Amino acid sequence: MERLLPKYFPFFTLLALIGLIFLLWNITSLEHWTCQTVSTFYQLQNSIQSALKTSELLLPEKFNYSYCVHLGQKPSTEETREESNLLKSIAWPEPLVLGLPLRQSSDPAQSYYIIQNSGELQVGGQLVVKVQMQNFIGQPKKHGGDFLVARLHTPELGAGVTGQVHDHRDGNYTVFFPLLWAGVVQVELTMVHSSEAVMVLRRLREEQSDRVFFKSLFRSGYLTETTVCNLCLPVNQQPLCNYTDPQTGEPWYCYKPKMLGCDTRINHSKGGYKKHLLTVYESQFFQSGINIKIPIHAAGMENVIVQPASKEFKEFNFHSLKNVGPHMAADSSNNILLRYRCHGPPIRFTYVYAAELHYISNELDALRGGSDTVVLISIWSHFSTFPVQVFIRRLRHIRRAVIRLLNREPATLVLLRTANLQKLDPETSLYNSDWFSQQLDMVLRAMFKGLNVQLVDAWEMTLAHHHPHQLHPPPAIISNMIHFILSHICPVRRKRRRS
């Protein structure tokens, strides 16, 4: 064997050189490769790199997101003041002592409510309910901050209305219900989260705003790469591609692909959800069947009878992705054109073409407007994992565009769909809790107050309805929303009296 090696050594050397030349020639001629070959080569390259360095392609970085609010256009003094006031308006009461054990946290099973005014109740009046929260050892709570929701309903009539919850910050709450119909009405009170759980949710919103992360596909010929994207990314990790919208200044970044340019971005999609966000201690406050969306029962009667009031009151296919759009429908006989598209990032759809990522404010600026134009805006849920300031900034751009639209065509009808409640479990609570939704909902209402816009109150429609809460409400509730919208598009006008 040792004699054969020197004899064939030049032959082996020549074969190796030919193989190397062939490989290098092919690498410089990628356009002649098949997609599968390039993909295999690229995967092999990535495997070698990942053996030397932890992959950074599909997992979010661990870093502090607190500086994200400084991205985008710098707010004016007035805008800064407005943001401060908005944040104060949604401030949430904190427990007197942090780190309380589970046994001292709110237990909906031992808490109760009492109807205060069960006497002569009439349509047009108000029902008052007192709530006492207690902990797991049966002691009254000494601080507020529990997230409670309430409704008054009559199942037989399919009627319902929400209650306004007032937190006295001492473990006691008062709920006020408007009485809108006659008959037997039933109180339903639910603890969505304890005050202790709300503190955890607030921490996640401020410290873990990348707990839902996104990605984009980049492609040039047969070569593809995928990188992580978000509202902000750490500049010291690797080069970034800046996709900040030139008109609104809304920031959006992706890690720059290693072999491709930033201009080869094809799409946007949800990357996934970070796991293991809670400590063992924190997870105690997110237990299904114990302290997530649990009813609070009455100490006494839970039904009252409401009497009638003394007065009567009269009351086309683009092969687009299903969620993403764009979609359009036309009714030629009635001269109606309906158009839909999703809002810009962050958007948690599985797949969105980058070319279809349009910001709402830019779309509004492209509208002529007028009495024959109706605009319906829905934006909220996909912002629940980010600090509230991010949502405020986005709404500020939308509000400016709405004002511009109404200034040029005041007769334009603009409607805003509010947030709605949904089914919660321990995991869902960390990303899409109703508490996050309520906070964003309060900001939306405050920022558009005083403008000539109409609210489609999805919060009340879902809370007051007998259907279980769902992120995407069932057809009955959607039907209510459509009827409400149509009532503004085609209002009933009173007939003029003949002289």
C-alpha positions in Angstrom: 0.0 0.0 0.0 2.8 2.4 0.9 4.4 1.7 -2.6 1.1 2.5 -4.4 0.6 5.9 -2.8 3.6 7.6 -4.4 2.7 6.1 -7.7 -0.9 7.4 -7.8 -0.3 10.6 -5.8 -0.1 12.9 -8.9 -3.3 11.3 -10.2 -5.2 11.9 -7.0 -3.9 15.5 -6.8 -5.1 16.2 -10.4 -8.6 14.8 -9.5 -8.8 17.0 -6.5 -7.8 20.1 -8.4 -10.3 19.4 -11.2 -13.0 18.9 -8.5 -12.1 22.2 -6.8 -12.1 24.1 -10.1 -15.5 22.6 -11.0 -16.9 23.7 -7.7 -15.6 27.2 -7.9 -16.8 27.6 -11.4 -20.3 26.6 -10.4 -20.3 28.9 -7.4 -19.7 31.8 -9.7 -22.5 30.6 -12.0 -25.3 30.3 -9.6 -27.8 31.3 -12.2 -27.3 27.9 -14.0 -28.0 25.9 -10.9 -31.3 24.4 -10.1 -33.2 25.9 -7.1 -32.8 22.6 -5.2 -29.0 22.6 -5.7 -28.6 26.2 -4.5 -30.9 25.6 -1.6 -28.9 22.5 -0.6 -25.6 24.4 -0.9 -26.9 27.3 1.1 -28.3 25.0 3.8 -24.9 23.3 4.0 -23.2 26.7 4.3 -25.5 27.7 7.1 -25.0 24.4 8.9 -21.2 25.0 8.9 -21.7 28.5 10.1 -24.1 27.5 12.9 -21.6 25.0 14.1 -19.2 27.9 14.8 -21.8 30.5 15.9 -25.3 30.3 17.3 -27.8 30.9 14.6 -29.4 34.3 14.6 -31.8 33.9 11.7 -35.1 32.7 13.2 -34.9 33.6 16.9 -35.4 37.0 18.4 -32.5 38.6 20.3 -32.6 39.2 24.1 -32.3 42.9 24.6 -34.0 45.8 26.2 -36.7 47.3 24.0 -37.1 50.4 26.1 -35.5 52.6 23.5 -38.0 51.6 20.8 -40.1 54.6 21.6 -37.4 56.9 20.4 -37.6 55.5 16.8 -39.6 57.2 14.2 -40.3 60.9 13.9 -39.6 62.9 17.0 -42.9 64.0 18.6 -43.7 67.6 19.0 -44.1 69.2 22.5 -47.9 69.0 22.1 -47.7 65.3 21.1 -45.4 64.6 24.0 -47.9 66.1 26.3 -50.7 64.2 24.8 -48.8 60.9 25.1 -48.2 61.6 28.8 -51.8 62.4 29.4 -52.9 59.2 27.6 -50.5 57.1 29.6 -51.8 58.6 32.8 -55.4 57.9 31.7 -54.7 54.2 31.4 -52.5 53.9 34.5 -53.4 50.8 36.5 -53.5 50.5 40.3 -50.7 48.5 41.7 -50.8 46.2 44.7 -49.7 47.8 48.0 -47.0 45.1 48.4 -45.4 43.4 45.4 -44.6 39.7 45.4 -47.6 38.5 47.4 -48.0 34.7 47.5 -50.8 33.1 45.5 -53.0 32.6 48.7 -53.1 36.3 49.2 -54.1 37.1 45.5 -57.6 37.5 44.3 -59.8 34.4 44.3 -62.9 34.9 42.1 -64.5 31.8 43.7 -64.5 33.4 47.2 -65.3 37.0 45.9 -68.9 38.1 45.6 -71.2 40.9 44.4 -74.4 42.4 45.9 -77.1 44.2 43.9 -77.7 47.5 45.7 -80.9 48.9 44.3 -83.3 46.1 43.6 -86.5 48.1 44.2 -88.4 50.1 41.6 -86.2 49.8 38.5 -87.4 51.3 35.2 -86.0 51.5 31.7 -83.8 54.5 31.5 -82.6 54.1 35.0 -79.4 52.5 36.4 -78.6 49.3 38.3 -75.8 49.5 40.9 -73.8 46.5 42.0 -71.1 46.4 44.7 -68.2 43.9 44.4 -66.0 42.6 47.3 -62.8 40.8 46.1 -61.3 38.2 48.5 -58.1 36.2 48.5 -57.7 32.4 48.6 -57.8 32.3 52.3 -61.1 34.1 52.4 -59.8 37.5 53.5 -61.0 40.8 51.9 -58.5 42.3 49.5 -57.0 45.5 50.6 -56.0 46.9 47.2 -57.5 47.2 43.8 -56.2 46.5 40.3 -58.2 43.4 39.4 -59.4 43.3 35.8 -63.2 42.8 36.0 -65.7 42.9 33.2 -69.5 42.9 33.7 -72.7 42.6 31.6 -76.4 42.7 32.2 -78.5 40.5 29.9 -81.7 38.7 29.2 -81.0 35.5 27.4 -84.6 35.0 26.2 -84.5 38.4 24.4 -80.9 38.1 23.2 -80.4 41.5 24.9 -77.3 42.6 26.8 -75.4 45.7 27.9 -72.0 46.2 29.5 -71.4 47.6 32.9 -68.9 50.3 33.8 -66.5 49.1 36.6 -65.2 51.6 39.1 -62.2 50.5 41.1 -62.1 52.0 44.7 -58.6 50.7 45.0 -59.3 49.0 48.3 -60.6 45.6 47.1 -64.1 47.1 46.6 -65.6 47.8 43.2 -68.9 49.4 42.0 -70.5 48.4 38.7 -73.0 50.7 37.0 -75.4 49.2 34.4 -77.8 51.3 32.2 -81.3 49.8 32.1 -82.3 49.7 28.4 -85.1 47.2 28.2 -87.9 45.9 30.3 -88.1 42.4 31.8 -86.0 40.1 34.0 -82.3 41.0 33.7 -79.4 39.0 35.0 -76.0 40.3 36.3 -72.9 38.5 35.1 -69.5 39.5 36.6 -66.1 38.0 35.6 -62.6 38.4 36.9 -60.4 38.2 33.8 -57.1 38.7 35.7 -56.2 39.3 39.3 -54.3 42.5 40.1 -51.2 40.4 40.6 -51.5 38.9 37.1 -51.9 42.4 35.6 -48.6 43.4 37.1 -47.0 40.5 35.2 -48.7 41.5 32.0 -47.4 45.0 32.4 -43.9 43.8 32.9 -44.1 41.6 29.7 -45.4 44.5 27.7 -42.5 46.8 28.7 -39.7 44.2 28.9 -40.6 41.5 26.4 -42.1 43.4 23.5 -40.4 40.9 21.1 -42.4 38.0 22.5 -44.1 37.9 19.1 -41.4 38.2 16.5 -41.6 38.5 12.7 -39.5 37.5 9.7 -39.0 38.3 6.0 -37.9 36.2 3.0 -35.2 37.7 0.7 -34.7 36.3 -2.8 -32.5 36.9 -5.8 -32.8 34.2 -8.5 -32.5 30.9 -6.8 -30.8 32.2 -3.7 -33.0 32.8 -0.6 -32.5 33.9 3.0 -34.8 34.5 5.9 -34.1 37.0 8.7 -35.9 38.3 11.8 -37.7 41.6 11.7 -39.4 43.9 14.2 -40.2 47.5 15.1 -36.6 47.8 16.4 -33.6 45.5 16.5 -30.3 45.8 18.3 -27.8 47.7 16.1 -24.8 46.0 17.7 -25.8 42.5 16.7 -25.5 42.5 12.9 -26.3 45.0 10.0 -29.9 46.0 9.6 -32.2 46.8 6.7 -34.2 49.9 7.3 -37.8 49.8 6.0 -39.0 52.8 7.8 -42.0 54.3 5.9 -40.8 57.6 4.3 -44.2 59.3 4.7 -45.2 58.5 8.2 -41.7 57.7 9.7 -43.1 54.4 11.1 -40.0 52.3 11.9 -39.6 48.7 10.6 -36.3 46.8 10.5 -35.0 43.4 9.4 -31.6 41.8 9.9 -29.6 42.2 6.7 -29.2 38.9 4.9 -25.6 37.6 4.8 -25.5 37.1 1.0 -28.3 39.3 -0.4 -29.2 43.0 -0.4 -32.0 44.8 1.4 -33.8 45.5 -1.8 -34.5 41.7 -2.3 -37.1 41.5 0.4 -40.1 39.5 -0.8 -42.6 39.2 2.1 -43.5 39.7 5.7 -44.7 37.0 8.0 -45.2 36.1 11.7 -42.0 34.4 13.0 -43.5 32.9 16.1 -43.9 33.3 19.8 -41.2 33.3 22.5 -41.8 30.7 25.2 -41.0 30.4 28.9 -41.7 34.0 29.6 -42.8 33.6 33.2 -41.1 32.7 36.4 -42.5 29.8 38.5 -43.9 32.4 40.9 -45.6 34.4 38.1 -47.2 31.4 36.4 -49.3 30.8 39.5 -51.5 33.8 38.5 -52.3 32.3 35.1 -54.2 29.1 35.8 -57.2 28.0 33.7 -60.2 27.3 35.8 -58.7 29.1 38.8 -57.9 32.7 38.1 -58.3 33.4 34.3 -61.8 34.5 33.3 -63.6 33.1 36.2 -67.2 34.2 37.1 -67.9 36.0 40.4 -71.1 34.9 42.0 -73.8 36.9 43.9 -74.2 36.9 47.6 -78.0 36.9 47.2 -80.1 37.5 44.1 -78.5 37.9 40.7 -81.8 38.8 38.8 -83.9 41.9 39.0 -87.1 43.0 37.2 -87.0 46.2 35.1 -90.3 47.9 34.5 -91.2 49.7 31.3 -90.4 53.4 31.3 -93.1 56.0 31.8 -92.4 57.3 28.2 -92.1 55.3 25.0 -88.8 55.5 23.0 -88.4 54.6 19.3 -85.6 53.2 19.2 -64.7 40.6 -7.5 -61.0 37.5 -7.3 -57.4 38.9 -7.2 -56.2 35.5 -5.9 -55.2 37.4 -2.7 -54.4 35.7 0.6 -57.6 35.4 2.6 -56.7 37.6 5.6 -54.3 39.9 3.8 -56.1 41.0 0.7 -56.4 43.2 -1.0 -60.0 42.3 -1.7 -62.7 44.2 -3.7 -66.4 43.6 -4.3 -68.8 45.6 -6.5 -72.5 46.0 -6.7 -73.1 47.6 -10.1 -76.9 48.0 -9.7 -76.4 50.1 -6.6 -73.2 51.7 -7.6 -71.3 50.4 -4.6 -67.6 49.5 -4.5 -66.1 47.8 -1.4 -62.3 47.5 -0.8 -60.3 45.9 1.9 -56.6 45.5 2.9 -54.7 44.7 6.0 -52.7 47.4 7.9 -48.9 47.7 7.9 -46.5 45.9 10.2 -46.6 44.7 12.9 -49.1 42.3 11.4 -49.2 38.7 12.7 -50.4 37.0 9.5 -48.6 33.8 8.4 -47.5 35.4 5.1 -47.8 38.8 3.5 -46.2 40.1 0.3 -44.0 43.0 1.2 -45.6 44.9 -1.6 -49.0 44.6 0.2 -47.8 46.2 3.4 -49.6 49.5 3.4 -49.9 51.9 6.3 -53.4 53.1 7.1 -52.5 56.8 7.1 -51.0 56.5 3.6 -54.1 54.8 2.3 -56.3 57.6 3.8 -54.1 60.2 2.1 -54.8 58.5 -1.3 -58.6 58.8 -0.8 -60.6 61.6 -2.4 -63.3 61.2 0.1 -66.8 62.7 0.0 -70.4 61.9 0.9 -70.2 58.7 -1.1 -67.2 57.4 0.8 -67.2 55.3 3.9 -63.9 54.4 5.7 -63.8 51.7 8.4 -60.6 51.3 10.4 -59.7 48.4 12.6 -56.3 48.4 14.4 -55.5 47.1 17.8 -54.7 43.4 18.4 -51.4 43.1 16.7 -50.0 45.9 18.9 -50.8 44.2 22.2 -47.2 42.9 22.7 -45.6 46.3 22.3 -45.4 49.3 24.7 -48.4 51.5 24.5 -46.3 54.4 23.1 -45.9 52.4 19.8 -49.7 52.2 19.5 -50.0 55.9 20.3 -47.5 56.8 17.6 -49.3 54.7 15.0 -52.7 56.2 16.0 -51.3 59.7 15.8 -50.3 59.2 12.1 -53.8 57.8 11.4 -55.5 60.7 13.3 -53.6 63.2 11.2 -54.6 61.5 8.0 -58.2 61.3 9.2 -58.2 65.1 9.9 -56.7 65.8 6.5 -59.4 63.6 4.9 -62.2 65.3 6.8 -60.8 68.8 6.0 -60.8 68.2 2.3 -64.1 66.3 2.3 -66.0 66.8 5.5 -68.9 64.6 4.4 -66.7 61.5 4.4 -68.0 58.9 7.0 -65.2 57.5 9.1 -65.8 54.6 11.5 -63.4 53.1 14.0 -63.8 49.5 15.2 -62.8 49.1 18.8 -61.1 46.1 20.5 -63.1 43.1 21.6 -62.7 40.4 24.2 -61.5 36.9 23.5 -61.0 33.4 24.9 -58.0 33.3 27.3 -55.8 30.6 28.6 -52.4 30.8 30.4 -50.4 31.1 27.2 -52.8 33.4 25.3 -52.9 35.7 28.2 -49.3 36.6 27.8 -49.7 37.8 24.2 -53.4 38.8 23.7 -54.9 39.4 27.1 -58.1 41.3 27.4 -56.2 43.7 29.7 -53.8 44.6 26.9 -56.8 45.1 24.6 -58.6 47.3 27.0 -55.6 49.5 27.5 -55.2 50.0 23.7 -59.0 50.5 23.4 -59.0 53.3 26.0 -56.1 55.0 24.1 -58.0 54.7 20.8 -61.1 56.2 22.2 -59.3 59.1 23.9 -57.2 60.0 20.8 -60.2 60.2 18.5 -62.5 61.9 20.9 -64.0 65.1 19.6 -63.4 64.2 15.9 -66.2 63.6 13.5 -65.8 59.8 13.6 -68.1 57.0 14.7 -67.1 54.1 17.0 -68.2 50.6 16.2 -68.1 49.4 19.9 -66.9 45.8 19.4 -66.0 45.7 23.1 -69.5 46.3 24.3 -71.0 44.1 21.6 -68.9 41.1 22.6 -69.0 41.7 26.4 -72.8 42.1 26.4 -73.5 39.2 24.1 -74.4 35.7 25.3 -71.8 34.1 22.9 -68.5 33.1 24.5 -65.7 35.5 23.9 -63.6 34.9 20.7 -60.8 36.9 19.1 -62.8 36.7 15.8 -66.4 37.2 17.0 -69.1 34.8 15.7 -71.5 35.7 12.8 -74.3 37.0 15.2 -72.0 39.7 16.6 -70.5 40.5 13.2 -74.1 41.0 12.0 -74.7 43.5 14.8 -71.6 45.4 13.7 -72.8 45.5 10.1 -76.2 46.7 11.1 -74.7 49.4 13.2 -72.5 50.5 10.3 -75.4 50.5 7.9 -77.4 52.6 10.2 -74.8 55.4 9.8 -74.5 54.9 6.0 -78.2 54.9 5.4 -79.8 56.6 8.4 -83.6 56.6 8.8 -84.8 60.1 8.1 -88.0 61.5 9.5 -90.7 62.3 7.0 -91.6 66.0 6.7 -95.1 66.9 7.9 -97.4 68.3 5.3 -98.5 71.8 6.0 
